Amino acid sequence: MRKSMNRRFFMGGTAAASLGTLAIGATDPRPAGDRRPVAVSSGNGLRAVEKAVELVKKGFDPLDAAIEGVAIVEADPKDDSVGYGGLPNEDGVVELDAAVMHGPTHGGGSVASIRNIMHPAAVARLVMKRTRHCLIVGEGALRFARAHGFPEVDLLTEESRKVWLHWKETRDPNDDWVPPPDDEVAAYLDGYIKRRVTGTIHCSVLDTHGDLGCTTTTSGLSWKIPGRVGDSPILGAGLYLDNTVGSAGSTGIGEANLLNLSSYLVVENMRRGLAPKDAVMEALKRIAETSVRDPKRRRPDGKTTFNVSFYAVSKDGKFAGGCIYPGGKMAVHDGDSARVVQLDPLYDK
């Protein structure tokens, strides 16, 4: 999980979404059931789980509720790892990834490396509903979004541009990029040079009928090579669900989940009878065991160089989260109230 940036730099209010996401590809609500709803999300998803549970209590589909929840963060310029205001690739361009899965139909859809669209999770839902594909990328994803009425938006805020420019001007003392002597952002952006942003938001929802829906949406690793795609839009890696078992999703360094299909593994662990916490910890152990075979991903003490976090909810409404190293957080709504809790770490340090 990334460290939070000093928020004095981001003083603007939350940007309003250009289109109501429930109006784009969502289903009509049905009468609410009698099950207690549950929503889990990454630490930046408190508002997302509040919105999601509010909607499923009104009878909305669990996937539509999850998408509407994360749309709040996608439109928030203060979250620099998701949507509008997300930190760009090494060329200064914001590229977004997102995926969705729908429990009742076992459908899924995703977009990757999409530019200029604030709500990629809602576009991913349309890939699921209005195509025979699961994944559309790049320029094709942008054309698909425009065809369905999504407006183009410049996702690079002035604040994110300044952060990117500071990174570009300070990463190599021998290149031709030089920061101004009175660089206004340098004093509190040192963390961006030492540790790249890997934020993302995931949201899994169990509705009042016992059906599941989930989504993961992100601007990806800051300063990434243009076209890099992480785990977020890959079904089985950044998220996975089975409506008879449960749902899981992840944030952190996506390559680790791509190499282990970790979210699929969490759900399969629950299928074998493990509780959500045990299912998550087993997946973290698998990542720890396989990743350190690569010298690029191994610390001198033999542990991973990166962190990964998971968020899971089972069909019976139990939930848990975990991470490799301490500090990760999870937002959860148990049907009564929403709160942010600490994740259980695999390692103490």
LOZAKOL-392829 format. One line per 10 residues: number of its first residue (from 1); for each residue x, y, z of N, C-alpha, C. Coordinates in pm, whole numbers, always signed. Example, Ala and Ser with C-alpha at 12.3 -4.5 7.8 and 13.67 -1.06 7.14 Angstrom:
BEGIN
1 = +1319/-569/+780/+1230/-450/+780/+1320/-330/+780 | +1285/-225/+708/+1367/-106/+714/+1290/+3/+787 $
//
This chain:
BEGIN
1 = +84/-119/+0/+0/+0/+0/+88/+125/+0 | +43/+228/-68/+123/+348/-76/+106/+433/+49 | +203/+518/+75/+190/+614/+182/+106/+730/+132 | +28/+787/+223/-56/+900/+186/+29/+1023/+163 | -7/+1098/+60/+63/+1222/+32/+15/+1331/+126 | +99/+1429/+154/+58/+1544/+233/-56/+1615/+160 | -173/+1618/+220/-293/+1664/+151/-301/+1816/+142 | -204/+1889/+196/-207/+2034/+178/-198/+2070/+31 | -140/+1978/-47/-123/+2008/-189/-255/+1998/-264 | -347/+1914/-213/-475/+1894/-279/-584/+1960/-197 $
11 = -625/+2077/-235/-722/+2154/-158/-858/+2162/-225 | -866/+2113/-349/-993/+2125/-421/-1096/+2026/-372 | -1221/+2052/-399/-1328/+1961/-361/-1338/+1847/-459 | -1420/+1750/-425/-1439/+1635/-511/-1503/+1678/-643 | -1444/+1630/-753/-1500/+1663/-884/-1630/+1587/-906 | -1726/+1652/-967/-1854/+1588/-996/-1840/+1499/-1118 | -1902/+1382/-1113/-1899/+1292/-1228/-1975/+1355/-1343 | -1925/+1331/-1466/-1987/+1392/-1583/-2119/+1324/-1618 | -2129/+1195/-1593/-2253/+1122/-1618/-2281/+1035/-1496 | -2408/+1025/-1456/-2443/+936/-1347/-2416/+793/-1389 $
21 = -2329/+722/-1319/-2288/+590/-1364/-2403/+490/-1361 | -2498/+507/-1271/-2610/+413/-1271/-2694/+425/-1397 | -2685/+537/-1466/-2763/+556/-1588/-2697/+492/-1709 | -2574/+445/-1695/-2501/+392/-1810/-2481/+242/-1792 | -2576/+165/-1840/-2563/+20/-1838/-2612/-49/-1713 | -2674/+26/-1622/-2722/-36/-1498/-2859/-99/-1517 | -2893/-192/-1429/-3024/-255/-1433/-3119/-185/-1337 | -3248/-202/-1360/-3347/-144/-1270/-3346/-218/-1136 | -3372/-145/-1027/-3375/-212/-896/-3492/-307/-885 | -3478/-404/-795/-3585/-497/-764/-3615/-485/-615 $
31 = -3724/-543/-568/-3750/-535/-424/-3634/-592/-344 | -3599/-526/-237/-3488/-571/-154/-3522/-703/-86 | -3419/-784/-60/-3438/-910/+9/-3423/-893/+159 | -3410/-1006/+228/-3401/-1001/+374/-3263/-1034/+429 | -3163/-1045/+340/-3026/-1072/+384/-2957/-943/+429 | -2866/-956/+524/-2786/-841/+566/-2680/-814/+459 | -2676/-693/+402/-2575/-664/+299/-2436/-641/+362 | -2335/-663/+282/-2197/-638/+324/-2122/-578/+205 | -2038/-479/+232/-1950/-424/+129/-1810/-408/+188 | -1709/-452/+115/-1571/-433/+157/-1496/-361/+47 $
41 = -1398/-283/+87/-1322/-203/-8/-1181/-181/+47 | -1097/-124/-36/-965/-82/+8/-979/+36/+103 | -868/+74/+166/-873/+176/+270/-927/+310/+225 | -919/+338/+94/-970/+465/+40/-1116/+455/-1 | -1185/+349/+43/-1321/+326/-5/-1431/+340/+97 | -1411/+421/+201/-1517/+436/+301/-1645/+490/+239 | -1633/+594/+157/-1752/+649/+92/-1811/+550/-7 | -1725/+467/-65/-1771/+368/-162/-1860/+263/-96 | -1818/+211/+19/-1900/+108/+84/-2028/+168/+140 | -2022/+293/+186/-2144/+358/+233/-2246/+370/+121 $
51 = -2199/+413/+4/-2290/+429/-110/-2342/+294/-158 | -2253/+194/-163/-2293/+63/-213/-2402/+1/-127 | -2385/+6/+4/-2486/-53/+92/-2617/+26/+86 | -2606/+157/+77/-2727/+239/+61/-2807/+193/-60 | -2739/+162/-170/-2807/+125/-293/-2864/-16/-287 | -2788/-113/-235/-2842/-249/-233/-2960/-260/-136 | -2963/-176/-34/-3080/-175/+54/-3205/-126/-19 | -3184/-52/-129/-3295/-6/-211/-3327/-103/-325 | -3253/-213/-332/-3282/-314/-433/-3195/-310/-556 | -3091/-225/-556/-3004/-219/-673/-2914/-341/-680 $
61 = -2877/-376/-801/-2787/-487/-829/-2654/-465/-756 | -2590/-571/-703/-2466/-552/-628/-2351/-495/-712 | -2345/-532/-840/-2240/-475/-924/-2266/-327/-949 | -2390/-291/-979/-2422/-150/-999/-2389/-69/-873 | -2417/-127/-757/-2387/-58/-631/-2237/-40/-613 | -2160/-143/-645/-2014/-133/-633/-1959/-27/-729 | -2009/-23/-851/-1963/+74/-950/-1996/+216/-907 | -2118/+235/-856/-2156/+368/-810/-2071/+410/-691 | -2035/+314/-606/-1951/+346/-492/-1812/+391/-533 | -1745/+315/-620/-1609/+352/-659/-1608/+475/-749 $
71 = -1723/+507/-813/-1729/+627/-897/-1699/+753/-816 | -1731/+750/-686/-1700/+865/-600/-1551/+889/-597 | -1474/+783/-588/-1328/+794/-582/-1270/+820/-720 | -1330/+759/-823/-1283/+786/-960/-1292/+935/-992 | -1391/+1004/-937/-1412/+1145/-966/-1343/+1238/-868 | -1270/+1184/-773/-1209/+1263/-666/-1065/+1300/-701 | -1034/+1427/-724/-897/+1465/-758/-800/+1448/-643 | -851/+1429/-522/-764/+1414/-406/-708/+1272/-394 | -765/+1176/-467/-709/+1041/-469/-623/+1028/-594 | -493/+1023/-574/-400/+1026/-688/-366/+889/-742 $
81 = -445/+786/-707/-420/+653/-760/-539/+598/-840 | -645/+679/-853/-767/+634/-918/-824/+748/-1002 | -860/+720/-1126/-940/+812/-1207/-886/+952/-1222 | -976/+1049/-1208/-943/+1191/-1223/-843/+1232/-1116 | -731/+1288/-1158/-626/+1325/-1063/-526/+1215/-1037 | -546/+1097/-1101/-449/+990/-1085/-314/+1029/-1143 | -208/+976/-1083/-75/+1009/-1133/-50/+939/-1266 | +19/+1007/-1357/+29/+958/-1495/+144/+860/-1517 | +156/+815/-1644/+269/+733/-1682/+393/+821/-1700 | +501/+763/-1745/+626/+839/-1751/+622/+951/-1855 $
91 = +524/+948/-1945/+509/+1055/-2043/+412/+1163/-1996 | +360/+1150/-1875/+266/+1249/-1825/+123/+1229/-1868 | +87/+1106/-1909/-48/+1074/-1956/-114/+979/-1856 | -236/+1011/-1815/-310/+925/-1722/-376/+812/-1802 | -344/+690/-1768/-403/+572/-1830/-473/+490/-1721 | -598/+455/-1744/-678/+388/-1643/-708/+243/-1680 | -723/+159/-1577/-762/+19/-1592/-880/-7/-1498 | -971/-95/-1538/-1081/-133/-1449/-1141/-265/-1495 | -1201/-336/-1399/-1270/-460/-1430/-1390/-475/-1339 | -1486/-556/-1383/-1605/-587/-1304/-1635/-735/-1317 $
101 = -1702/-790/-1214/-1761/-924/-1223/-1898/-921/-1157 | -1989/-999/-1215/-2129/-999/-1173/-2168/-1140/-1130 | -2205/-1156/-1003/-2231/-1287/-949/-2342/-1365/-1015 | -2464/-1310/-1027/-2576/-1388/-1080/-2554/-1444/-1220 | -2480/-1374/-1304/-2457/-1420/-1441/-2316/-1475/-1462 | -2231/-1464/-1363/-2088/-1495/-1374/-2028/-1425/-1497 | -2071/-1301/-1517/-2017/-1222/-1625/-1902/-1135/-1577 | -1822/-1091/-1673/-1711/-1003/-1639/-1671/-920/-1758 | -1615/-804/-1731/-1568/-717/-1838/-1460/-625/-1785 | -1376/-576/-1876/-1268/-488/-1831/-1216/-402/-1945 $
111 = -1151/-293/-1904/-1082/-205/-1997/-943/-178/-1941 | -848/-156/-2031/-711/-130/-1989/-649/-21/-2075 | -561/+56/-2012/-491/+166/-2080/-589/+260/-2151 | -702/+286/-2088/-799/+377/-2145/-768/+518/-2096 | -777/+616/-2187/-746/+754/-2157/-871/+841/-2168 | -874/+947/-2091/-975/+1053/-2104/-1116/+1014/-2061 | -1131/+902/-1992/-1263/+859/-1944/-1257/+849/-1792 | -1341/+926/-1723/-1331/+935/-1577/-1378/+809/-1506 | -1474/+735/-1566/-1534/+621/-1496/-1512/+490/-1573 | -1391/+437/-1571/-1365/+314/-1646/-1439/+192/-1593 $
121 = -1476/+191/-1463/-1550/+76/-1411/-1686/+64/-1479 | -1752/+176/-1504/-1880/+173/-1573/-1863/+130/-1719 | -1750/+165/-1779/-1723/+120/-1916/-1702/-32/-1916 | -1631/-82/-1814/-1608/-227/-1805/-1740/-302/-1795 | -1838/-245/-1723/-1970/-308/-1715/-2033/-320/-1853 | -2016/-217/-1936/-2073/-223/-2070/-1999/-322/-2159 | -1868/-339/-2137/-1797/-445/-2209/-1861/-580/-2177 | -1894/-599/-2050/-1959/-723/-2007/-2098/-738/-2068 | -2175/-630/-2070/-2315/-639/-2109/-2340/-623/-2259 | -2258/-543/-2325/-2290/-504/-2462/-2190/-555/-2566 $
131 = -2102/-648/-2526/-2011/-710/-2622/-2002/-859/-2590 | -1937/-932/-2679/-1905/-1073/-2653/-1762/-1087/-2603 | -1701/-976/-2566/-1562/-977/-2519/-1556/-963/-2367 | -1437/-984/-2314/-1412/-957/-2173/-1319/-839/-2152 | -1232/-808/-2248/-1131/-704/-2229/-1112/-624/-2356 | -1121/-491/-2345/-1093/-400/-2455/-989/-300/-2405 | -891/-267/-2489/-779/-186/-2442/-755/-64/-2530 | -684/+33/-2472/-629/+145/-2546/-730/+225/-2624 | -695/+257/-2748/-779/+340/-2833/-914/+274/-2859 | -916/+141/-2870/-1042/+72/-2889/-1135/+90/-2770 $
141 = -1080/+88/-2650/-1162/+109/-2530/-1218/+250/-2526 | -1137/+348/-2568/-1184/+487/-2571/-1296/+503/-2672 | -1281/+447/-2791/-1387/+457/-2892/-1514/+390/-2843 | -1501/+276/-2776/-1617/+205/-2723/-1689/+290/-2619 | -1613/+355/-2531/-1673/+441/-2428/-1746/+559/-2491 | -1683/+622/-2590/-1747/+735/-2658/-1876/+692/-2727 | -1876/+574/-2785/-1995/+525/-2855/-2113/+509/-2760 | -2083/+487/-2633/-2190/+468/-2535/-2217/+595/-2453 | -2164/+707/-2499/-2202/+834/-2439/-2114/+886/-2328 | -2000/+823/-2302/-1910/+875/-2200/-1835/+996/-2254 $
151 = -1833/+1106/-2182/-1760/+1223/-2228/-1610/+1209/-2204 | -1532/+1271/-2289/-1388/+1273/-2266/-1354/+1385/-2168 | -1259/+1355/-2078/-1219/+1448/-1974/-1067/+1446/-1966 | -1006/+1564/-1946/-863/+1568/-1920/-841/+1522/-1777 | -787/+1402/-1761/-773/+1342/-1628/-653/+1394/-1550 | -562/+1461/-1618/-442/+1511/-1551/-474/+1646/-1488 | -492/+1649/-1357/-516/+1774/-1288/-387/+1855/-1280 | -399/+1981/-1249/-280/+2065/-1234/-190/+2012/-1123 | -251/+1962/-1017/-172/+1908/-907/-93/+1784/-950 | -160/+1692/-1019/-91/+1572/-1065/+17/+1604/-1167 $
161 = -8/+1704/-1251/+95/+1745/-1347/+219/+1794/-1275 | +201/+1872/-1169/+316/+1924/-1095/+395/+1811/-1027 | +322/+1711/-975/+389/+1597/-913/+470/+1522/-1018 | +409/+1497/-1134/+481/+1427/-1242/+603/+1506/-1288 | +586/+1637/-1305/+697/+1719/-1352/+810/+1719/-1250 | +776/+1723/-1121/+879/+1716/-1018/+955/+1584/-1026 | +883/+1474/-1046/+949/+1345/-1062/+1042/+1345/-1183 | +993/+1401/-1293/+1072/+1400/-1416/+1198/+1486/-1402 | +1187/+1596/-1329/+1298/+1690/-1317/+1402/+1647/-1214 | +1368/+1555/-1128/+1459/+1520/-1020/+1509/+1376/-1023 $
171 = +1462/+1294/-1116/+1498/+1152/-1111/+1640/+1125/-1157 | +1696/+1210/-1240/+1832/+1189/-1291/+1908/+1321/-1292 | +2008/+1336/-1205/+2082/+1464/-1201/+2163/+1491/-1326 | +2178/+1391/-1412/+2261/+1409/-1531/+2181/+1433/-1659 | +2045/+1434/-1649/+1969/+1463/-1770/+1950/+1614/-1784 | +1868/+1654/-1880/+1853/+1796/-1909/+1732/+1860/-1843 | +1664/+1786/-1757/+1549/+1840/-1685/+1595/+1891/-1549 | +1566/+2018/-1522/+1613/+2080/-1399/+1495/+2146/-1327 | +1474/+2116/-1198/+1364/+2180/-1125/+1397/+2325/-1093 | +1296/+2409/-1073/+1322/+2548/-1035/+1386/+2553/-897 $
181 = +1464/+2654/-868/+1530/+2662/-738/+1434/+2673/-621 | +1318/+2727/-644/+1219/+2741/-539/+1101/+2647/-565 | +1131/+2522/-598/+1029/+2424/-632/+926/+2413/-520 | +804/+2454/-549/+700/+2463/-446/+650/+2328/-397 | +674/+2221/-470/+625/+2091/-429/+733/+2000/-372 | +860/+2036/-390/+969/+1946/-353/+969/+1912/-205 | +930/+2005/-120/+942/+1986/+24/+865/+1865/+74 | +752/+1831/+12/+674/+1719/+63/+644/+1613/-42 | +721/+1612/-151/+702/+1509/-252/+816/+1408/-255 | +904/+1414/-158/+1017/+1322/-156/+969/+1177/-156 $
191 = +855/+1153/-90/+803/+1017/-85/+768/+960/-220 | +731/+1046/-314/+697/+998/-448/+819/+950/-524 | +936/+1004/-490/+1059/+961/-555/+1106/+830/-494 | +1091/+816/-363/+1138/+697/-295/+1042/+579/-309 | +912/+610/-320/+812/+503/-322/+698/+541/-414 | +678/+462/-518/+579/+497/-619/+438/+465/-572 | +341/+536/-627/+202/+518/-588/+146/+391/-651 | +83/+307/-569/+24/+182/-616/-119/+167/-563 | -189/+277/-542/-316/+278/-470/-425/+187/-519 | -510/+234/-612/-623/+156/-664/-739/+156/-565 $
201 = -858/+120/-611/-971/+91/-522/-1041/-34/-571 | -1071/-122/-477/-1153/-240/-503/-1277/-231/-417 | -1389/-286/-467/-1511/-293/-388/-1586/-422/-422 | -1613/-503/-321/-1696/-623/-334/-1823/-603/-253 | -1937/-641/-310/-2066/-617/-246/-2148/-746/-244 | -2203/-777/-126/-2300/-883/-109/-2435/-818/-83 | -2534/-843/-168/-2660/-769/-156/-2761/-841/-67 | -2881/-787/-60/-2982/-838/+31/-3045/-968/-18 | -3008/-1012/-139/-3053/-1141/-190/-2943/-1246/-182 | -2827/-1207/-133/-2715/-1300/-127/-2636/-1308/-256 $
211 = -2655/-1211/-347/-2580/-1207/-472/-2460/-1114/-458 | -2358/-1141/-539/-2231/-1069/-530/-2202/-989/-656 | -2128/-882/-639/-2075/-804/-749/-1947/-738/-703 | -1853/-715/-794/-1728/-651/-754/-1666/-573/-869 | -1583/-478/-833/-1509/-398/-931/-1377/-353/-873 | -1280/-336/-960/-1151/-277/-925/-1120/-172/-1031 | -1076/-55/-988/-1047/+53/-1082/-924/+130/-1035 | -839/+174/-1129/-710/+231/-1092/-651/+317/-1203 | -560/+405/-1164/-475/+472/-1263/-340/+403/-1273 | -323/+297/-1197/-204/+214/-1211/-81/+270/-1143 $
221 = +28/+204/-1163/+156/+242/-1104/+201/+377/-1158 | +233/+468/-1067/+279/+600/-1113/+408/+586/-1193 | +419/+667/-1296/+537/+677/-1384/+562/+548/-1463 | +461/+466/-1480/+476/+339/-1550/+515/+360/-1696 | +569/+257/-1757/+594/+259/-1901/+458/+270/-1971 | +442/+362/-2066/+312/+374/-2133/+263/+240/-2188 | +137/+211/-2161/+79/+85/-2203/+90/-26/-2101 | +161/-2/-1991/+170/-104/-1886/+31/-132/-1831 | -1/-259/-1815/-128/-301/-1756/-98/-386/-1634 | -157/-351/-1522/-139/-429/-1400/-245/-535/-1386 $
231 = -273/-573/-1260/-367/-679/-1236/-512/-634/-1235 | -537/-503/-1214/-673/-455/-1190/-773/-495/-1298 | -738/-490/-1429/-838/-526/-1530/-836/-673/-1570 | -758/-754/-1499/-744/-895/-1537/-827/-981/-1442 | -931/-1044/-1497/-1018/-1129/-1418/-939/-1246/-1361 | -949/-1264/-1231/-873/-1368/-1163/-749/-1316/-1094 | -701/-1202/-1138/-581/-1143/-1077/-619/-1028/-984 | -673/-919/-1041/-710/-804/-959/-842/-820/-888 | -925/-912/-934/-1053/-941/-870/-1107/-1073/-922 | -1197/-1133/-844/-1264/-1254/-890/-1380/-1281/-795 $
241 = -1485/-1343/-849/-1594/-1388/-764/-1659/-1511/-822 | -1724/-1584/-735/-1814/-1692/-772/-1935/-1675/-683 | -2053/-1662/-742/-2172/-1627/-665/-2210/-1733/-563 | -2156/-1854/-577/-2184/-1960/-480/-2083/-1964/-367 | -1977/-1882/-378/-1865/-1891/-282/-1835/-1758/-215 | -1795/-1658/-295/-1755/-1530/-240/-1685/-1445/-343 | -1632/-1331/-297/-1569/-1234/-386/-1441/-1183/-321 | -1343/-1148/-406/-1216/-1097/-355/-1154/-1001/-455 | -1075/-908/-404/-1003/-815/-489/-877/-769/-419 | -795/-694/-492/-663/-662/-440/-617/-524/-482 $
251 = -523/-470/-405/-449/-350/-442/-302/-375/-411 | -216/-292/-468/-72/-309/-447/-1/-330/-579 | +112/-397/-575/+190/-424/-696/+121/-534/-777 | +63/-495/-889/-21/-586/-965/+50/-702/-1028 | +178/-685/-1059/+251/-793/-1124/+250/-920/-1039 | +254/-904/-906/+252/-1021/-818/+122/-1098/-831 | +11/-1027/-846/-117/-1094/-863/-132/-1154/-1002 | -75/-1089/-1102/-78/-1146/-1236/-3/-1279/-1241 | +106/-1287/-1171/+188/-1407/-1174/+131/-1520/-1089 | +32/-1489/-1005/-24/-1590/-916/-175/-1606/-926 $
261 = -240/-1524/-1008/-387/-1523/-1016/-446/-1524/-875 | -403/-1425/-797/-423/-1430/-653/-568/-1415/-610 | -645/-1327/-674/-784/-1311/-633/-864/-1438/-662 | -835/-1503/-773/-896/-1634/-801/-859/-1733/-691 | -733/-1727/-648/-687/-1818/-544/-761/-1796/-413 | -786/-1670/-378/-861/-1641/-255/-999/-1704/-260 | -1069/-1686/-372/-1203/-1742/-385/-1198/-1895/-383 | -1101/-1953/-450/-1090/-2099/-448/-1056/-2151/-309 | -978/-2075/-233/-951/-2114/-95/-1080/-2114/-14 | -1167/-2014/-37/-1296/-2014/+32/-1382/-2131/-15 $
271 = -1373/-2167/-142/-1449/-2282/-192/-1407/-2410/-121 | -1278/-2418/-84/-1228/-2536/-12/-1269/-2537/+134 | -1338/-2431/+176/-1388/-2428/+312/-1314/-2335/+406 | -1212/-2264/+356/-1139/-2172/+442/-1222/-2047/+469 | -1210/-1992/+589/-1272/-1865/+621/-1202/-1755/+542 | -1269/-1641/+518/-1206/-1535/+438/-1066/-1497/+485 | -1045/-1483/+616/-911/-1445/+665/-808/-1549/+627 | -838/-1676/+647/-743/-1782/+613/-722/-1791/+463 | -827/-1768/+386/-816/-1772/+240/-722/-1662/+191 | -733/-1544/+251/-646/-1432/+215/-501/-1461/+255 $
281 = -480/-1511/+376/-343/-1535/+422/-275/-1642/+338 | -348/-1743/+295/-289/-1845/+209/-244/-1787/+75 | -322/-1694/+21/-284/-1630/-104/-160/-1543/-84 | -153/-1473/+28/-35/-1391/+56/+90/-1479/+70 | +75/-1593/+133/+189/-1686/+145/+235/-1734/+8 | +140/-1760/-80/+176/-1805/-216/+256/-1697/-288 | +211/-1572/-276/+285/-1462/-338/+425/-1452/-279 | +434/-1460/-147/+564/-1449/-81/+659/-1560/-125 | +606/-1678/-144/+690/-1792/-181/+738/-1783/-326 | +650/-1741/-416/+687/-1740/-557/+762/-1616/-599 $
291 = +729/-1502/-541/+789/-1377/-587/+936/-1368/-557 | +980/-1424/-445/+1121/-1409/-406/+1215/-1494/-490 | +1160/-1574/-581/+1247/-1646/-674/+1309/-1551/-777 | +1247/-1435/-792/+1297/-1333/-885/+1381/-1233/-807 | +1510/-1216/-839/+1595/-1123/-764/+1541/-980/-762 | +1467/-939/-865/+1412/-804/-869/+1307/-783/-760 | +1250/-890/-710/+1139/-882/-615/+1177/-935/-476 | +1308/-950/-450/+1353/-1008/-324/+1443/-913/-247 | +1409/-888/-122/+1493/-807/-35/+1612/-890/+13 | +1714/-825/+69/+1828/-900/+123/+1790/-1001/+230 $
301 = +1680/-974/+304/+1637/-1069/+408/+1551/-1182/+353 | +1534/-1186/+221/+1460/-1295/+158/+1311/-1272/+146 | +1260/-1157/+189/+1119/-1125/+177/+1095/-1039/+54 | +968/-1017/+19/+935/-943/-101/+971/-795/-86 | +998/-731/-198/+1028/-588/-200/+903/-502/-203 | +786/-562/-210/+662/-489/-235/+553/-534/-137 | +443/-460/-139/+327/-497/-58/+207/-524/-148 | +121/-611/-105/-5/-643/-171/-111/-660/-63 | -232/-613/-91/-342/-625/+4/-462/-694/-62 | -540/-768/+19/-659/-835/-30/-779/-800/+57 $
311 = -897/-806/-6/-1024/-778/+59/-1122/-885/+11 | -1185/-955/+106/-1268/-1068/+66/-1397/-1072/+147 | -1503/-1121/+82/-1631/-1144/+151/-1685/-1278/+101 | -1735/-1359/+193/-1789/-1489/+156/-1939/-1482/+135 | -1992/-1586/+77/-2136/-1591/+46/-2222/-1574/+170 | -2171/-1619/+286/-2249/-1608/+409/-2229/-1476/+482 | -2158/-1381/+419/-2144/-1248/+476/-2024/-1227/+564 | -1937/-1327/+579/-1814/-1307/+655/-1714/-1232/+567 | -1626/-1153/+629/-1532/-1074/+551/-1399/-1063/+624 | -1294/-1035/+548/-1160/-1019/+605/-1070/-957/+501 $
321 = -957/-907/+549/-856/-853/+459/-718/-884/+514 | -619/-873/+429/-482/-900/+471/-384/-835/+378 | -259/-823/+423/-154/-762/+343/-21/-829/+379 | +80/-806/+297/+210/-868/+324/+277/-799/+442 | +281/-667/+439/+345/-589/+545/+244/-502/+616 | +268/-465/+742/+172/-384/+819/+144/-249/+754 | +28/-195/+787/-9/-61/+742/-128/-56/+651 | -168/-170/+593/-282/-172/+503/-412/-154/+578 | -512/-97/+509/-642/-72/+569/-753/-120/+477 | -868/-147/+537/-985/-192/+462/-1106/-115/+510 $
331 = -1188/-70/+416/-1317/-10/+449/-1422/-120/+442 | -1509/-124/+541/-1612/-227/+544/-1743/-169/+594 | -1852/-216/+535/-1986/-184/+583/-2055/-317/+609 | -2095/-341/+734/-2154/-468/+771/-2306/-469/+766 | -2363/-367/+702/-2507/-355/+694/-2565/-259/+795 | -2488/-234/+903/-2530/-139/+1005/-2450/-9/+999 | -2319/-20/+983/-2232/+98/+983/-2106/+70/+904 | -2042/+179/+863/-1918/+170/+786/-1801/+212/+874 | -1687/+151/+850/-1568/+184/+926/-1444/+141/+847 | -1330/+195/+888/-1202/+154/+831/-1126/+76/+937 $
341 = -1075/-40/+899/-1004/-127/+993/-866/-160/+937 | -775/-197/+1026/-642/-239/+986/-646/-379/+927 | -565/-402/+825/-552/-535/+767/-455/-619/+850 | -478/-749/+852/-386/-840/+917/-264/-863/+826 | -141/-839/+875/-23/-856/+792/+32/-1000/+797 | +94/-1042/+688/+163/-1169/+685/+292/-1161/+765 | +364/-1051/+750/+489/-1028/+823/+473/-908/+916 | +548/-908/+1025/+544/-797/+1120/+618/-675/+1067 | +718/-694/+982/+795/-583/+926/+863/-625/+797 $
//
